Amino acid sequence: MKIVEVLASPGLTGFYFDDQKAIKAGAGHDGFAYTGSPMTPGFTAVRQRGESISIILMLEDGQVASGDCAAVQYSGAGGRDPLFLAKDFIPIILEEIRPKLVGQELDSFRRIADLVEHSVRPNGERYHTAIRYGVSQAILDAVAKAKKITKTEVILDEYHLPMVLEPVPIFAQTGDDRYDNADKAILKRVGVLPHALINNVETKLGKNGELLLEYVEWLKNRVIVLGDPNYRPILHIDVYGTIGLAFENNVERMVEYFAALEKAAEPLHLRIEGPMDAGSKKGQIGQIKALREALKKRGIKVEVVADEWCNTYEDIVEFVDTQAADMVQIKTPDLGGIQNTIEAVLYAKKFGVGAYVGGSCNETDSGGRTAVHVALATRPDQMLAKPGMGVDEGYMIVHNEMNRTLEILRYKQKGKTHENEAFWS
């Protein structure tokens, strides 16, 4: 089966592009928008709609495969590729990517995805991470359709992985609506919550961490009130480096604070993502590792999760090799082709580091569903409910895709068992 044509259509994402530089410089709020002028190249406003591009592959037998190119909320920040606008990149896809794909035999996801991943543009640059991300999704879908199997099975076959017919814990993020959306996640019995977007010391963490401490206590109590005796989710909170800011990166003081957080969360297990931002990858690895080792020495079981400065596959390898964190977030759009996410999960697991298939609120339903197949095949510790910040929509997309795929795989396994029984009878 071959690809006979490549189409591209403009789309929207589940959230927005935000100019992180302008926000950090003090851009004010105006309802859901921001005031002030953008500071990152490409932005026309501090907050603007998120855009995507759907890659549509027309197959030889009339089937259609697709995937969505999308970039993270804070595009153009922290060394990431520039703002991803459909009008700028559709011509590149049609003029440069299309000739590479038309006529390709759909015999191997890895082969075709790597063909695009390692290609360079006529100017010598690599293709935008969002392009590589979306194209790889479409290729995975196309190979699955050509072989008449699920995308999970394609990954299992090509990476020689065992099939495990159990769901992967899903992590729901609340955004700034950290109270009502936490209730939603608890009512739906989400396995990991709430992210909570603790990105400001004065208004969200507290100068001495008191606001987050109160929130964790409230969260634990809401789980008990709204949940049931068998429901014990993991609490995972992203603090965007604010703990380091509040406690001046003093490891001793941070350890004391983590002890207080652990006590507030009991009996729930707690993870803290991005406790500090050292301003460089080398500095981040050193600081987060020092904190992790100090916590272990004290017997504090709160896990630290690497996020800042851990964006690419190569970054993830460095964090894993140095055992800097208990868990690494594998931010799918930032890694480009999804084969890099697959390999990052397998690498982290190989060396005993927790793997979190993350991503961005600013993705699409296609990215969320594709991540489910990556997770079911590679078995990370958790995966993000995406896109969006509303809990319900992203969780529904990911949860339902996971359950329907598991049902299909169980049916197929049952059929194979009956075939074997018939053969030996």
C-alpha positions, -999 to 999 in steps of 0.1 A, spaced: 0 0 0 14 34 -10 7 70 -2 -7 86 -33 -13 122 -22 -5 146 7 -30 173 17 -28 200 45 -56 219 61 -54 247 87 -68 240 121 -71 252 157 -57 237 189 -73 231 223 -58 262 239 -37 293 230 -2 305 222 11 326 251 42 349 249 60 337 280 86 365 278 60 392 278 41 375 307 72 372 328 79 408 321 46 418 337 19 417 310 -15 424 327 -48 405 325 -78 417 306 -104 390 311 -90 359 294 -66 380 273 -34 398 283 -26 435 279 6 449 266 27 443 236 43 409 226 80 404 230 87 371 213 91 372 175 61 361 155 35 370 181 9 397 173 -6 396 209 6 383 242 -21 356 240 -34 345 206 -53 315 193 -34 282 190 -31 270 154 -25 235 139 -21 219 105 -38 186 97 -16 163 75 -39 142 54 -25 112 36 -45 97 7 -38 60 4 -38 37 -26 -69 18 -16 -89 50 -9 -83 50 29 -74 83 45 -48 87 73 -41 119 93 -21 136 120 -19 171 134 10 194 135 9 214 168 33 233 191 33 240 228 16 269 245 49 288 251 62 285 216 94 304 208 105 303 245 133 284 261 151 275 229 120 261 212 112 265 176 93 297 166 56 304 167 37 278 145 12 296 123 -7 276 96 -2 302 69 36 301 73 40 263 73 14 248 49 35 259 19 65 242 34 46 210 39 32 209 4 63 220 -14 90 201 7 74 173 27 48 161 1 75 149 -24 92 129 3 60 110 11 41 105 -21 49 70 -35 62 57 -1 53 21 5 36 18 39 58 -11 52 74 6 82 64 35 105 100 40 118 115 40 83 92 67 69 90 88 100 128 89 103 130 99 66 112 132 76 128 135 110 163 135 97 157 155 66 169 191 62 153 220 44 170 236 14 184 262 38 201 235 59 177 238 88 157 209 103 119 210 99 99 226 127 92 203 156 54 207 150 58 195 114 78 164 124 52 158 151 22 159 129 37 141 100 48 112 122 13 109 136 -1 106 101 25 80 91 17 59 121 -20 61 112 -13 52 76 8 22 84 -18 10 109 -45 13 82 -23 -4 55 -17 -33 79 -53 -33 93 -41 -32 129 -42 -6 157 -15 20 161 -6 4 194 1 -29 175 23 -11 150 45 3 178 45 -31 196 56 -49 164 83 -24 153 99 -20 187 95 -56 198 75 -48 229 52 -70 250 15 -64 249 0 -54 283 -38 -52 284 -40 -27 312 -47 11 311 -20 37 318 -28 62 345 -41 95 331 -30 129 344 -56 157 342 -45 194 344 -68 220 359 -52 252 346 -58 283 367 -93 270 377 -75 247 402 -105 242 426 -135 236 404 -114 216 378 -99 195 406 -134 186 417 -142 175 381 -111 153 380 -120 138 414 -156 131 403 -143 113 372 -118 93 393 -88 106 374 -56 87 384 -32 116 386 -41 153 393 -42 184 393 -11 201 378 -26 233 392 -4 258 373 15 272 403 35 298 383 37 328 406 52 330 441 31 358 456 -4 348 442 -1 310 440 28 295 460 30 321 488 62 338 499 68 310 523 50 284 504 18 288 525 -7 291 497 4 258 480 4 241 514 -32 252 520 -41 240 485 -26 205 490 -44 202 523 -77 212 506 -70 188 477 -64 159 500 -97 166 518 -116 170 485 -104 135 475 -117 121 507 -150 140 506 -158 135 469 -140 102 463 -145 68 479 -122 46 502 -107 29 472 -98 61 453 -63 73 461 -50 94 431 -15 106 429 -11 144 434 12 159 408 18 197 410 38 218 385 54 247 404 73 263 375 104 269 395 86 290 422 98 269 452 134 276 442 125 313 440 107 314 473 134 296 492 163 311 473 174 276 460 184 267 495 183 229 495 178 226 533 149 250 533 133 233 503 136 199 519 118 212 550 91 226 528 88 193 509 84 175 543 55 198 551 39 192 517 42 154 522 25 157 555 -3 178 540 -9 153 512 -10 121 534 -22 95 526 -18 105 490 15 103 471 29 136 459 50 146 429 64 181 424 73 191 388 99 218 381 108 228 417 133 253 405 146 268 373 184 271 373 185 290 340 205 263 321 204 226 315 236 219 334 225 240 363 191 224 364 205 189 364 228 198 393 202 216 414 173 191 409 197 162 416 209 178 448 173 183 459 164 147 451 193 132 469 186 154 500 150 143 500 160 106 499 185 111 527 157 125 549 133 97 539 109 121 522 90 102 495 78 133 475 91 127 439 107 155 418 98 157 381 121 173 355 104 197 331 124 229 326 155 223 304 143 187 296 127 193 262 144 171 236 152 134 234 189 143 240 179 164 271 159 135 285 189 111 280 211 135 300 186 138 329 182 100 330 219 93 328 226 115 357 196 102 377 187 138 383 150 133 388 125 107 399 105 113 367 110 131 334 82 147 314 84 138 278 68 168 261 56 152 229 55 182 205 89 194 216 105 161 207 93 163 170 85 129 156 66 106 180 92 79 175 114 102 197 87 100 224 86 62 221 124 60 224 125 84 253 100 64 274 119 32 267 152 49 277 139 62 309 123 29 319 155 10 311 174 31 337 147 31 363 135 67 359 98 74 358 84 83 324 55 108 319 42 111 284 32 147 286 27 174 260 7 206 259 -28 219 265 -22 236 231 -24 203 211 -54 187 193 -75 156 197 -52 138 172 -22 144 193 -41 132 224 -53 100 207 -19 92 192 -2 96 226 -26 69 240 -12 44 215 24 54 224 15 49 261 -3 16 257 27 2 238 56 17 259 39 17 294 50 50 309 40 57 346 14 82 334 2 102 304 -14 136 300 -51 142 293 -50 166 264 -57 190 248 -72 219 267 -74 231 303 -110 221 310 -104 185 323 -136 171 308 -128 173 271 -91 162 272 -98 134 297 -127 121 276 -106 120 244 -77 102 260 -97 79 284 -121 68 256 -94 61 231 -75 41 256 -105 20 266 -117 14 231 -82 3 220 -78 -21 250 -112 -36 241 -100 -42 205 -68 -57 217 -85 -80 242 -108 -92 215 -79 -100 192 -60 -118 220 -91 -138 227 -94 -148 191 -57 -159 190 -63 -180 222 -93 -198 205 -72 -204 174 -45 -220 194 -70 -241 214 -85 -253 181 -51 -262 167 -41 -283 197 -75 -300 202 
